[in-house]
Amino acid sequence: MEAADLTRGQQRKAVEQSIDVMQATHSHLFRFFKEGLLPHEALEYTDLLINCMNKEKAISKLRILVE
C-alpha cells in the first residue's frame, strides 16, 4: 500500500474493505486460514484488525479467531 502512495486513512479503508470482501466470499475458509498462521503472523493479523477497523467490527472478527 505504501508503494501505491496511499495515505494512512486510505490504507485503513482499503484493508477494512478487503476484510469485508473476504468475509463475504471466503468466510467458510477462515478456520483453514487461521490454522495456517505462524504465531507472529497471527499477531500481525490481529494488529491489522484492531488498527484498521472500527471497534465493533474488530471485536467481531477477533471472536472468530478464538472459536
RAQUI-V188119 format. One record per run of one state. SS is the DSSP state (A for helix, B for strand, O for the rest). FROM is the first residue (numbers start at 0). LEN is the number of residues. Records with the same first field share a line. If there is no record, write none. Layout:
# RAQUI-V188119
SS: FROM-LEN  FROM-LEN
This chain:
# RAQUI-V188119
O: 0-7  35-3  52-2  66-1
A: 7-28  38-14  54-12
